[in-house]
């Protein structure tokens, strides 16, 4: 937009007002999407997930790990593992160089929660993740129609009520 001299402050104030108006709507959308995904994973039957990742309250720690393992094959026998199954380098530090973006997000939120003197429970981690994390679940990385071990298409009806089943997979993925 081309502004005349002296209109910059008015344009800036207008943009601030539009942003302030949109903020509550975006917050509501984020919380609604987050809660719908969380509830659907915990309550829907996902038989394809069995043996790959948990679908109980602690799914938030398992699903990103599973995605990371699908992305980066972590079956290298050179690495020792700690009590939680985390791969360790020879000097005992965790191997983080080949993790999924979602795993990094969860690690950062967990670290922030611990820094606040609290335990990183699933509920705290879920509520601490940002909108970008939740919209990333709408990518094709979470679609596995053959063995149904991931979220889509089986969670479409519960996460997005009223979404026509005939359109599944066509418009839900805003990103490649």
PyMOL CGO cylinders between C-alpha atoms (Angstrom):
from pymol import cmd
from pymol.cgo import CYLINDER

trace = [
    CYLINDER, 0.00, 0.00, 0.00, 1.31, 3.39, -0.93, 0.3, 1, 1, 1, 1, 1, 1,
    CYLINDER, 1.31, 3.39, -0.93, 1.04, 5.99, 1.81, 0.3, 1, 1, 1, 1, 1, 1,
    CYLINDER, 1.04, 5.99, 1.81, 1.26, 9.73, 1.60, 0.3, 1, 1, 1, 1, 1, 1,
    CYLINDER, 1.26, 9.73, 1.60, 3.76, 11.47, 3.84, 0.3, 1, 1, 1, 1, 1, 1,
    CYLINDER, 3.76, 11.47, 3.84, 2.36, 11.77, 7.35, 0.3, 1, 1, 1, 1, 1, 1,
    CYLINDER, 2.36, 11.77, 7.35, 0.00, 8.77, 7.04, 0.3, 1, 1, 1, 1, 1, 1,
    CYLINDER, 0.00, 8.77, 7.04, 2.45, 6.24, 8.46, 0.3, 1, 1, 1, 1, 1, 1,
    CYLINDER, 2.45, 6.24, 8.46, 1.31, 6.64, 12.06, 0.3, 1, 1, 1, 1, 1, 1,
    CYLINDER, 1.31, 6.64, 12.06, -2.35, 6.22, 11.11, 0.3, 1, 1, 1, 1, 1, 1,
    CYLINDER, -2.35, 6.22, 11.11, -1.52, 3.10, 9.10, 0.3, 1, 1, 1, 1, 1, 1,
    CYLINDER, -1.52, 3.10, 9.10, 0.50, 1.72, 12.00, 0.3, 1, 1, 1, 1, 1, 1,
    CYLINDER, 0.50, 1.72, 12.00, -2.36, 2.37, 14.44, 0.3, 1, 1, 1, 1, 1, 1,
    CYLINDER, -2.36, 2.37, 14.44, -4.86, 0.75, 12.08, 0.3, 1, 1, 1, 1, 1, 1,
    CYLINDER, -4.86, 0.75, 12.08, -2.67, -2.37, 11.81, 0.3, 1, 1, 1, 1, 1, 1,
    CYLINDER, -2.67, -2.37, 11.81, -2.37, -2.49, 15.62, 0.3, 1, 1, 1, 1, 1, 1,
    CYLINDER, -2.37, -2.49, 15.62, -6.16, -2.30, 15.96, 0.3, 1, 1, 1, 1, 1, 1,
    CYLINDER, -6.16, -2.30, 15.96, -6.70, -5.08, 13.41, 0.3, 1, 1, 1, 1, 1, 1,
    CYLINDER, -6.70, -5.08, 13.41, -4.11, -7.27, 15.16, 0.3, 1, 1, 1, 1, 1, 1,
    CYLINDER, -4.11, -7.27, 15.16, -5.68, -6.62, 18.56, 0.3, 1, 1, 1, 1, 1, 1,
    CYLINDER, -5.68, -6.62, 18.56, -9.09, -7.59, 17.17, 0.3, 1, 1, 1, 1, 1, 1,
    CYLINDER, -9.09, -7.59, 17.17, -7.77, -10.81, 15.64, 0.3, 1, 1, 1, 1, 1, 1,
    CYLINDER, -7.77, -10.81, 15.64, -5.76, -11.96, 18.68, 0.3, 1, 1, 1, 1, 1, 1,
    CYLINDER, -5.76, -11.96, 18.68, -8.71, -13.35, 20.72, 0.3, 1, 1, 1, 1, 1, 1,
    CYLINDER, -8.71, -13.35, 20.72, -10.04, -15.16, 17.65, 0.3, 1, 1, 1, 1, 1, 1,
    CYLINDER, -10.04, -15.16, 17.65, -6.67, -16.76, 16.92, 0.3, 1, 1, 1, 1, 1, 1,
    CYLINDER, -6.67, -16.76, 16.92, -6.30, -17.74, 20.57, 0.3, 1, 1, 1, 1, 1, 1,
    CYLINDER, -6.30, -17.74, 20.57, -9.74, -19.37, 20.53, 0.3, 1, 1, 1, 1, 1, 1,
    CYLINDER, -9.74, -19.37, 20.53, -8.88, -21.23, 17.31, 0.3, 1, 1, 1, 1, 1, 1,
    CYLINDER, -8.88, -21.23, 17.31, -5.58, -22.44, 18.78, 0.3, 1, 1, 1, 1, 1, 1,
    CYLINDER, -5.58, -22.44, 18.78, -7.15, -23.72, 22.01, 0.3, 1, 1, 1, 1, 1, 1,
    CYLINDER, -7.15, -23.72, 22.01, -10.05, -25.35, 20.15, 0.3, 1, 1, 1, 1, 1, 1,
    CYLINDER, -10.05, -25.35, 20.15, -7.76, -27.13, 17.68, 0.3, 1, 1, 1, 1, 1, 1,
    CYLINDER, -7.76, -27.13, 17.68, -5.39, -28.22, 20.46, 0.3, 1, 1, 1, 1, 1, 1,
    CYLINDER, -5.39, -28.22, 20.46, -8.19, -29.57, 22.63, 0.3, 1, 1, 1, 1, 1, 1,
    CYLINDER, -8.19, -29.57, 22.63, -9.90, -31.32, 19.71, 0.3, 1, 1, 1, 1, 1, 1,
    CYLINDER, -9.90, -31.32, 19.71, -6.70, -33.10, 18.68, 0.3, 1, 1, 1, 1, 1, 1,
    CYLINDER, -6.70, -33.10, 18.68, -5.84, -34.04, 22.28, 0.3, 1, 1, 1, 1, 1, 1,
    CYLINDER, -5.84, -34.04, 22.28, -9.34, -35.32, 23.07, 0.3, 1, 1, 1, 1, 1, 1,
    CYLINDER, -9.34, -35.32, 23.07, -9.62, -37.25, 19.81, 0.3, 1, 1, 1, 1, 1, 1,
    CYLINDER, -9.62, -37.25, 19.81, -6.28, -39.00, 20.24, 0.3, 1, 1, 1, 1, 1, 1,
    CYLINDER, -6.28, -39.00, 20.24, -7.10, -40.01, 23.82, 0.3, 1, 1, 1, 1, 1, 1,
    CYLINDER, -7.10, -40.01, 23.82, -10.65, -41.22, 23.11, 0.3, 1, 1, 1, 1, 1, 1,
    CYLINDER, -10.65, -41.22, 23.11, -10.72, -42.54, 19.53, 0.3, 1, 1, 1, 1, 1, 1,
    CYLINDER, -10.72, -42.54, 19.53, -9.72, -46.07, 18.64, 0.3, 1, 1, 1, 1, 1, 1,
    CYLINDER, -9.72, -46.07, 18.64, -6.47, -45.98, 16.71, 0.3, 1, 1, 1, 1, 1, 1,
    CYLINDER, -6.47, -45.98, 16.71, -5.62, -49.67, 16.33, 0.3, 1, 1, 1, 1, 1, 1,
    CYLINDER, -5.62, -49.67, 16.33, -2.77, -48.90, 13.94, 0.3, 1, 1, 1, 1, 1, 1,
    CYLINDER, -2.77, -48.90, 13.94, -0.98, -46.95, 16.67, 0.3, 1, 1, 1, 1, 1, 1,
    CYLINDER, -0.98, -46.95, 16.67, -0.64, -50.00, 18.92, 0.3, 1, 1, 1, 1, 1, 1,
    CYLINDER, -0.64, -50.00, 18.92, 3.00, -50.89, 19.36, 0.3, 1, 1, 1, 1, 1, 1,
    CYLINDER, 3.00, -50.89, 19.36, 4.15, -47.61, 17.78, 0.3, 1, 1, 1, 1, 1, 1,
    CYLINDER, 4.15, -47.61, 17.78, 2.97, -44.87, 20.13, 0.3, 1, 1, 1, 1, 1, 1,
    CYLINDER, 2.97, -44.87, 20.13, 0.65, -44.51, 23.11, 0.3, 1, 1, 1, 1, 1, 1,
    CYLINDER, 0.65, -44.51, 23.11, -2.82, -43.04, 22.75, 0.3, 1, 1, 1, 1, 1, 1,
    CYLINDER, -2.82, -43.04, 22.75, -3.33, -42.33, 26.46, 0.3, 1, 1, 1, 1, 1, 1,
    CYLINDER, -3.33, -42.33, 26.46, -2.80, -39.03, 28.27, 0.3, 1, 1, 1, 1, 1, 1,
    CYLINDER, -2.80, -39.03, 28.27, 0.95, -39.14, 27.53, 0.3, 1, 1, 1, 1, 1, 1,
    CYLINDER, 0.95, -39.14, 27.53, 0.56, -39.43, 23.76, 0.3, 1, 1, 1, 1, 1, 1,
    CYLINDER, 0.56, -39.43, 23.76, 2.24, -36.02, 23.37, 0.3, 1, 1, 1, 1, 1, 1,
    CYLINDER, 2.24, -36.02, 23.37, 5.60, -37.58, 24.28, 0.3, 1, 1, 1, 1, 1, 1,
    CYLINDER, 5.60, -37.58, 24.28, 5.21, -40.69, 22.10, 0.3, 1, 1, 1, 1, 1, 1,
    CYLINDER, 5.21, -40.69, 22.10, 3.73, -39.51, 18.79, 0.3, 1, 1, 1, 1, 1, 1,
    CYLINDER, 3.73, -39.51, 18.79, 6.50, -36.99, 18.01, 0.3, 1, 1, 1, 1, 1, 1,
    CYLINDER, 6.50, -36.99, 18.01, 9.12, -39.60, 18.97, 0.3, 1, 1, 1, 1, 1, 1,
    CYLINDER, 9.12, -39.60, 18.97, 7.48, -42.05, 16.56, 0.3, 1, 1, 1, 1, 1, 1,
    CYLINDER, 7.48, -42.05, 16.56, 7.48, -39.41, 13.80, 0.3, 1, 1, 1, 1, 1, 1,
    CYLINDER, 7.48, -39.41, 13.80, 11.15, -38.75, 14.52, 0.3, 1, 1, 1, 1, 1, 1,
    CYLINDER, 11.15, -38.75, 14.52, 11.96, -42.42, 14.28, 0.3, 1, 1, 1, 1, 1, 1,
    CYLINDER, 11.96, -42.42, 14.28, 10.09, -42.67, 10.98, 0.3, 1, 1, 1, 1, 1, 1,
    CYLINDER, 10.09, -42.67, 10.98, 12.01, -39.63, 9.74, 0.3, 1, 1, 1, 1, 1, 1,
    CYLINDER, 12.01, -39.63, 9.74, 15.45, -40.54, 11.09, 0.3, 1, 1, 1, 1, 1, 1,
    CYLINDER, 15.45, -40.54, 11.09, 16.17, -44.22, 11.42, 0.3, 1, 1, 1, 1, 1, 1,
    CYLINDER, 16.17, -44.22, 11.42, 17.52, -44.51, 14.95, 0.3, 1, 1, 1, 1, 1, 1,
    CYLINDER, 17.52, -44.51, 14.95, 18.35, -48.18, 15.10, 0.3, 1, 1, 1, 1, 1, 1,
    CYLINDER, 18.35, -48.18, 15.10, 22.11, -47.63, 15.31, 0.3, 1, 1, 1, 1, 1, 1,
    CYLINDER, 22.11, -47.63, 15.31, 23.56, -50.07, 17.85, 0.3, 1, 1, 1, 1, 1, 1,
    CYLINDER, 23.56, -50.07, 17.85, 26.48, -47.76, 18.69, 0.3, 1, 1, 1, 1, 1, 1,
    CYLINDER, 26.48, -47.76, 18.69, 24.30, -45.65, 20.97, 0.3, 1, 1, 1, 1, 1, 1,
    CYLINDER, 24.30, -45.65, 20.97, 23.54, -46.62, 24.55, 0.3, 1, 1, 1, 1, 1, 1,
    CYLINDER, 23.54, -46.62, 24.55, 20.09, -45.81, 25.90, 0.3, 1, 1, 1, 1, 1, 1,
    CYLINDER, 20.09, -45.81, 25.90, 19.08, -44.36, 29.25, 0.3, 1, 1, 1, 1, 1, 1,
    CYLINDER, 19.08, -44.36, 29.25, 16.15, -45.54, 31.42, 0.3, 1, 1, 1, 1, 1, 1,
    CYLINDER, 16.15, -45.54, 31.42, 13.64, -43.65, 29.23, 0.3, 1, 1, 1, 1, 1, 1,
    CYLINDER, 13.64, -43.65, 29.23, 14.96, -45.17, 26.02, 0.3, 1, 1, 1, 1, 1, 1,
    CYLINDER, 14.96, -45.17, 26.02, 16.69, -41.94, 24.93, 0.3, 1, 1, 1, 1, 1, 1,
    CYLINDER, 16.69, -41.94, 24.93, 19.74, -42.63, 22.75, 0.3, 1, 1, 1, 1, 1, 1,
    CYLINDER, 19.74, -42.63, 22.75, 23.01, -41.41, 24.28, 0.3, 1, 1, 1, 1, 1, 1,
    CYLINDER, 23.01, -41.41, 24.28, 26.34, -40.58, 22.71, 0.3, 1, 1, 1, 1, 1, 1,
    CYLINDER, 26.34, -40.58, 22.71, 29.53, -42.25, 24.00, 0.3, 1, 1, 1, 1, 1, 1,
    CYLINDER, 29.53, -42.25, 24.00, 30.07, -39.46, 26.59, 0.3, 1, 1, 1, 1, 1, 1,
    CYLINDER, 30.07, -39.46, 26.59, 26.52, -39.80, 27.97, 0.3, 1, 1, 1, 1, 1, 1,
    CYLINDER, 26.52, -39.80, 27.97, 24.90, -36.75, 26.35, 0.3, 1, 1, 1, 1, 1, 1,
    CYLINDER, 24.90, -36.75, 26.35, 21.63, -37.23, 24.46, 0.3, 1, 1, 1, 1, 1, 1,
    CYLINDER, 21.63, -37.23, 24.46, 21.68, -37.57, 20.69, 0.3, 1, 1, 1, 1, 1, 1,
    CYLINDER, 21.68, -37.57, 20.69, 19.63, -34.62, 19.46, 0.3, 1, 1, 1, 1, 1, 1,
    CYLINDER, 19.63, -34.62, 19.46, 21.10, -34.02, 16.03, 0.3, 1, 1, 1, 1, 1, 1,
    CYLINDER, 21.10, -34.02, 16.03, 18.49, -36.15, 14.28, 0.3, 1, 1, 1, 1, 1, 1,
    CYLINDER, 18.49, -36.15, 14.28, 15.18, -35.32, 15.87, 0.3, 1, 1, 1, 1, 1, 1,
    CYLINDER, 15.18, -35.32, 15.87, 11.87, -34.25, 14.41, 0.3, 1, 1, 1, 1, 1, 1,
    CYLINDER, 11.87, -34.25, 14.41, 10.87, -30.61, 14.76, 0.3, 1, 1, 1, 1, 1, 1,
    CYLINDER, 10.87, -30.61, 14.76, 7.99, -31.67, 17.02, 0.3, 1, 1, 1, 1, 1, 1,
    CYLINDER, 7.99, -31.67, 17.02, 10.41, -33.42, 19.40, 0.3, 1, 1, 1, 1, 1, 1,
    CYLINDER, 10.41, -33.42, 19.40, 12.44, -30.22, 19.65, 0.3, 1, 1, 1, 1, 1, 1,
    CYLINDER, 12.44, -30.22, 19.65, 9.31, -28.21, 20.47, 0.3, 1, 1, 1, 1, 1, 1,
    CYLINDER, 9.31, -28.21, 20.47, 8.32, -30.63, 23.24, 0.3, 1, 1, 1, 1, 1, 1,
    CYLINDER, 8.32, -30.63, 23.24, 11.84, -30.62, 24.66, 0.3, 1, 1, 1, 1, 1, 1,
    CYLINDER, 11.84, -30.62, 24.66, 11.89, -26.78, 24.76, 0.3, 1, 1, 1, 1, 1, 1,
    CYLINDER, 11.89, -26.78, 24.76, 8.49, -26.57, 26.45, 0.3, 1, 1, 1, 1, 1, 1,
    CYLINDER, 8.49, -26.57, 26.45, 9.47, -29.26, 28.97, 0.3, 1, 1, 1, 1, 1, 1,
    CYLINDER, 9.47, -29.26, 28.97, 12.67, -27.37, 29.76, 0.3, 1, 1, 1, 1, 1, 1,
    CYLINDER, 12.67, -27.37, 29.76, 10.71, -24.14, 30.27, 0.3, 1, 1, 1, 1, 1, 1,
    CYLINDER, 10.71, -24.14, 30.27, 8.28, -25.93, 32.62, 0.3, 1, 1, 1, 1, 1, 1,
    CYLINDER, 8.28, -25.93, 32.62, 11.14, -27.43, 34.64, 0.3, 1, 1, 1, 1, 1, 1,
    CYLINDER, 11.14, -27.43, 34.64, 12.79, -23.99, 34.85, 0.3, 1, 1, 1, 1, 1, 1,
    CYLINDER, 12.79, -23.99, 34.85, 9.55, -22.75, 36.44, 0.3, 1, 1, 1, 1, 1, 1,
    CYLINDER, 9.55, -22.75, 36.44, 9.98, -25.43, 39.12, 0.3, 1, 1, 1, 1, 1, 1,
    CYLINDER, 9.98, -25.43, 39.12, 7.19, -27.69, 37.90, 0.3, 1, 1, 1, 1, 1, 1,
    CYLINDER, 7.19, -27.69, 37.90, 7.06, -31.21, 36.53, 0.3, 1, 1, 1, 1, 1, 1,
    CYLINDER, 7.06, -31.21, 36.53, 6.53, -31.37, 32.74, 0.3, 1, 1, 1, 1, 1, 1,
    CYLINDER, 6.53, -31.37, 32.74, 3.25, -33.30, 32.75, 0.3, 1, 1, 1, 1, 1, 1,
    CYLINDER, 3.25, -33.30, 32.75, 1.42, -34.03, 29.52, 0.3, 1, 1, 1, 1, 1, 1,
    CYLINDER, 1.42, -34.03, 29.52, -1.22, -31.40, 30.33, 0.3, 1, 1, 1, 1, 1, 1,
    CYLINDER, -1.22, -31.40, 30.33, 1.39, -28.69, 30.94, 0.3, 1, 1, 1, 1, 1, 1,
    CYLINDER, 1.39, -28.69, 30.94, 3.35, -29.57, 27.82, 0.3, 1, 1, 1, 1, 1, 1,
    CYLINDER, 3.35, -29.57, 27.82, 0.21, -29.65, 25.65, 0.3, 1, 1, 1, 1, 1, 1,
    CYLINDER, 0.21, -29.65, 25.65, -0.93, -26.24, 26.89, 0.3, 1, 1, 1, 1, 1, 1,
    CYLINDER, -0.93, -26.24, 26.89, 2.58, -24.81, 26.47, 0.3, 1, 1, 1, 1, 1, 1,
    CYLINDER, 2.58, -24.81, 26.47, 2.91, -25.68, 22.78, 0.3, 1, 1, 1, 1, 1, 1,
    CYLINDER, 2.91, -25.68, 22.78, 2.20, -22.91, 20.29, 0.3, 1, 1, 1, 1, 1, 1,
    CYLINDER, 2.20, -22.91, 20.29, -0.22, -22.69, 17.38, 0.3, 1, 1, 1, 1, 1, 1,
    CYLINDER, -0.22, -22.69, 17.38, 2.48, -23.61, 14.86, 0.3, 1, 1, 1, 1, 1, 1,
    CYLINDER, 2.48, -23.61, 14.86, 2.98, -26.94, 16.59, 0.3, 1, 1, 1, 1, 1, 1,
    CYLINDER, 2.98, -26.94, 16.59, -0.71, -27.80, 16.31, 0.3, 1, 1, 1, 1, 1, 1,
    CYLINDER, -0.71, -27.80, 16.31, -1.07, -26.68, 12.70, 0.3, 1, 1, 1, 1, 1, 1,
    CYLINDER, -1.07, -26.68, 12.70, 1.91, -28.90, 11.87, 0.3, 1, 1, 1, 1, 1, 1,
    CYLINDER, 1.91, -28.90, 11.87, -0.32, -31.87, 12.77, 0.3, 1, 1, 1, 1, 1, 1,
    CYLINDER, -0.32, -31.87, 12.77, -2.41, -30.93, 9.71, 0.3, 1, 1, 1, 1, 1, 1,
    CYLINDER, -2.41, -30.93, 9.71, 0.42, -31.81, 7.33, 0.3, 1, 1, 1, 1, 1, 1,
    CYLINDER, 0.42, -31.81, 7.33, 0.71, -35.02, 5.35, 0.3, 1, 1, 1, 1, 1, 1,
    CYLINDER, 0.71, -35.02, 5.35, 3.37, -36.22, 7.81, 0.3, 1, 1, 1, 1, 1, 1,
    CYLINDER, 3.37, -36.22, 7.81, 0.49, -37.30, 10.04, 0.3, 1, 1, 1, 1, 1, 1,
    CYLINDER, 0.49, -37.30, 10.04, -1.52, -39.05, 7.33, 0.3, 1, 1, 1, 1, 1, 1,
    CYLINDER, -1.52, -39.05, 7.33, -1.04, -42.77, 6.92, 0.3, 1, 1, 1, 1, 1, 1,
    CYLINDER, -1.04, -42.77, 6.92, -4.19, -44.23, 5.33, 0.3, 1, 1, 1, 1, 1, 1,
    CYLINDER, -4.19, -44.23, 5.33, -2.74, -47.70, 4.67, 0.3, 1, 1, 1, 1, 1, 1,
    CYLINDER, -2.74, -47.70, 4.67, -2.05, -48.93, 8.19, 0.3, 1, 1, 1, 1, 1, 1,
    CYLINDER, -2.05, -48.93, 8.19, -3.77, -46.05, 10.01, 0.3, 1, 1, 1, 1, 1, 1,
    CYLINDER, -3.77, -46.05, 10.01, -0.98, -45.66, 12.56, 0.3, 1, 1, 1, 1, 1, 1,
    CYLINDER, -0.98, -45.66, 12.56, -1.14, -41.86, 12.57, 0.3, 1, 1, 1, 1, 1, 1,
    CYLINDER, -1.14, -41.86, 12.57, -3.90, -39.23, 12.92, 0.3, 1, 1, 1, 1, 1, 1,
    CYLINDER, -3.90, -39.23, 12.92, -5.53, -38.88, 9.55, 0.3, 1, 1, 1, 1, 1, 1,
    CYLINDER, -5.53, -38.88, 9.55, -7.93, -39.86, 8.07, 0.3, 1, 1, 1, 1, 1, 1,
    CYLINDER, -7.93, -39.86, 8.07, -9.48, -41.70, 11.04, 0.3, 1, 1, 1, 1, 1, 1,
    CYLINDER, -9.48, -41.70, 11.04, -9.57, -38.64, 13.38, 0.3, 1, 1, 1, 1, 1, 1,
    CYLINDER, -9.57, -38.64, 13.38, -11.12, -36.26, 10.83, 0.3, 1, 1, 1, 1, 1, 1,
    CYLINDER, -11.12, -36.26, 10.83, -14.72, -36.75, 12.06, 0.3, 1, 1, 1, 1, 1, 1,
    CYLINDER, -14.72, -36.75, 12.06, -13.85, -36.10, 15.71, 0.3, 1, 1, 1, 1, 1, 1,
    CYLINDER, -13.85, -36.10, 15.71, -11.36, -33.24, 15.26, 0.3, 1, 1, 1, 1, 1, 1,
    CYLINDER, -11.36, -33.24, 15.26, -13.38, -31.53, 12.52, 0.3, 1, 1, 1, 1, 1, 1,
    CYLINDER, -13.38, -31.53, 12.52, -17.07, -32.39, 13.03, 0.3, 1, 1, 1, 1, 1, 1,
    CYLINDER, -17.07, -32.39, 13.03, -19.05, -31.76, 9.88, 0.3, 1, 1, 1, 1, 1, 1,
    CYLINDER, -19.05, -31.76, 9.88, -16.07, -32.17, 7.57, 0.3, 1, 1, 1, 1, 1, 1,
    CYLINDER, -16.07, -32.17, 7.57, -17.32, -34.18, 4.57, 0.3, 1, 1, 1, 1, 1, 1,
    CYLINDER, -17.32, -34.18, 4.57, -15.62, -37.60, 4.46, 0.3, 1, 1, 1, 1, 1, 1,
    CYLINDER, -15.62, -37.60, 4.46, -15.56, -37.44, 0.67, 0.3, 1, 1, 1, 1, 1, 1,
    CYLINDER, -15.56, -37.44, 0.67, -13.11, -34.52, 0.88, 0.3, 1, 1, 1, 1, 1, 1,
    CYLINDER, -13.11, -34.52, 0.88, -10.70, -36.18, 3.32, 0.3, 1, 1, 1, 1, 1, 1,
    CYLINDER, -10.70, -36.18, 3.32, -7.10, -35.45, 2.44, 0.3, 1, 1, 1, 1, 1, 1,
    CYLINDER, -7.10, -35.45, 2.44, -7.92, -32.98, -0.31, 0.3, 1, 1, 1, 1, 1, 1,
    CYLINDER, -7.92, -32.98, -0.31, -8.05, -29.67, 1.54, 0.3, 1, 1, 1, 1, 1, 1,
    CYLINDER, -8.05, -29.67, 1.54, -7.09, -30.42, 5.11, 0.3, 1, 1, 1, 1, 1, 1,
    CYLINDER, -7.09, -30.42, 5.11, -3.37, -30.27, 4.38, 0.3, 1, 1, 1, 1, 1, 1,
    CYLINDER, -3.37, -30.27, 4.38, -2.46, -26.61, 3.94, 0.3, 1, 1, 1, 1, 1, 1,
    CYLINDER, -2.46, -26.61, 3.94, 1.24, -27.46, 3.62, 0.3, 1, 1, 1, 1, 1, 1,
    CYLINDER, 1.24, -27.46, 3.62, 3.14, -29.99, 1.50, 0.3, 1, 1, 1, 1, 1, 1,
]
cmd.load_cgo(trace, "trace")
